[in-house]
C-alpha cells in the first residue's frame, strides 16, 4: 500500500522572497548588459580607477562576474519554478561573485559596502532555497 502525500504549498513569504530576488537579480542583469552595450552609460559616475579596471579586467574576473550575475538570475527563475536546482545556481553565483570581488580587491577598486550587500543577498537566497528544499517547497 502506498500513501500519496499532498503537494507542499509554499507560503506567501516564499513567493515574496522569490519575486524580490528575481527583481534584484534582473537589475543586476540589466547593469551587466548595459556595461556590454553602452559602457559609457554603465560607468557614469564611477571613479577613474574603476573605469581603468573594467577596461582591463582579467578574464577570470569577467568569468566570475558573469557567473555571479547569470547564476543568480537562473537561481531566481528556478526558484519561481519551484526547482531544487535553484540552490546549485545560487552556489555558482556566490562563487562567481566572490571571484569577481576578489579581483576588484586585488586591483584596489572594491566597494566593500556594495560587495557585502550583494554577497549577503546571494548567500541569503542560497540558504533560503536550501531551507525550502528541505520543507518540500522546492522539488
C-alpha positions in Angstrom: 0.0 0.0 0.0 1.4 3.4 -0.9 0.4 6.7 0.5 0.5 9.8 -1.5 1.1 13.0 0.3 -0.4 16.2 -0.7 2.0 18.5 -2.5 3.5 21.2 -0.3 2.1 24.6 -1.0 4.7 27.3 -0.5 3.8 30.1 1.9 3.3 33.7 0.7 6.7 34.5 2.1 8.3 32.1 -0.4 6.7 33.8 -3.3 7.6 37.3 -1.9 11.2 36.4 -1.5 11.3 34.7 -4.9 9.8 37.7 -6.6 12.0 40.2 -4.8 15.0 38.0 -5.6 14.2 38.0 -9.3 13.7 41.7 -9.4 17.0 42.3 -7.6 18.8 39.9 -10.0 17.2 41.3 -13.1 18.5 44.7 -12.1 22.0 43.2 -11.9 21.5 41.6 -15.3 20.4 45.0 -16.7 23.5 46.6 -15.4 25.7 43.8 -16.8 24.1 44.1 -20.2 24.3 47.9 -20.1 28.1 47.5 -19.5 28.3 45.5 -22.7 26.0 47.6 -24.9 26.9 51.1 -23.7 29.9 51.0 -21.4 30.0 54.8 -21.1 26.5 54.9 -19.7 27.1 52.0 -17.4 30.3 53.5 -15.9 28.9 57.0 -15.5 29.7 58.3 -12.0 32.4 55.6 -11.2 35.9 56.5 -10.3 38.6 56.7 -13.0 40.3 53.7 -11.2 37.1 51.6 -11.7 36.9 52.7 -15.3 40.5 51.5 -15.8 39.8 48.2 -14.0 36.7 47.5 -16.2 38.7 48.3 -19.3 41.5 45.8 -18.3 39.5 43.3 -16.3 41.2 39.9 -16.3 39.3 37.1 -18.0 38.9 35.1 -14.7 37.3 38.1 -13.1 35.0 38.6 -16.0 34.0 34.9 -15.8 33.3 35.3 -12.1 31.2 38.4 -12.7 29.2 36.6 -15.5 28.7 33.5 -13.3 27.6 35.8 -10.4 25.0 37.6 -12.4 23.6 34.9 -14.6 23.8 32.2 -11.8 21.6 34.4 -9.7 19.1 35.1 -12.5 18.9 31.4 -13.2 18.5 30.7 -9.5 15.6 33.1 -9.2 13.8 31.7 -12.2 14.4 28.1 -10.9 13.1 29.3 -7.5 9.9 30.6 -9.1 9.6 27.3 -10.9 10.0 25.6 -7.5 13.0 23.6 -8.7 15.5 22.4 -6.1 18.2 23.2 -8.6 17.9 26.9 -7.6 20.2 26.0 -4.7 23.0 25.0 -7.0 22.5 28.0 -9.2 22.9 30.3 -6.2 26.0 28.5 -5.1 27.6 29.0 -8.6 26.5 32.7 -8.3 28.1 33.0 -4.9 31.4 31.5 -6.1 31.4 33.7 -9.2 30.6 36.9 -7.2 33.4 36.1 -4.7 35.9 35.7 -7.6 34.8 38.9 -9.1 35.1 40.8 -5.9 38.5 39.2 -5.1 39.7 40.6 -8.5 38.3 44.1 -7.6 40.0 43.9 -4.2 43.3 43.0 -5.8 43.0 45.9 -8.1 42.2 48.3 -5.2 38.7 49.2 -6.6 36.4 47.1 -4.4 33.4 49.0 -3.0 33.1 47.0 0.2 29.6 48.0 1.1 28.1 47.1 -2.2 30.1 43.9 -2.4 29.0 42.9 1.1 25.4 43.6 0.2 25.5 41.5 -3.0 27.2 38.6 -1.2 24.7 38.8 1.6 21.7 38.7 -0.8 23.1 35.7 -2.8 24.0 33.9 0.4 20.5 34.5 1.8 18.8 33.2 -1.4 21.1 30.1 -1.3 20.2 29.5 2.4 16.6 30.1 1.8 16.4 27.7 -1.1 18.2 25.0 0.9 15.6 25.5 3.7 12.7 25.4 1.3 14.0 22.3 -0.4 14.0 20.7 2.9 10.5 21.8 3.6 9.3 20.5 0.2 8.6 23.8 -1.4 11.3 23.1 -4.0 11.1 19.9 -5.8 
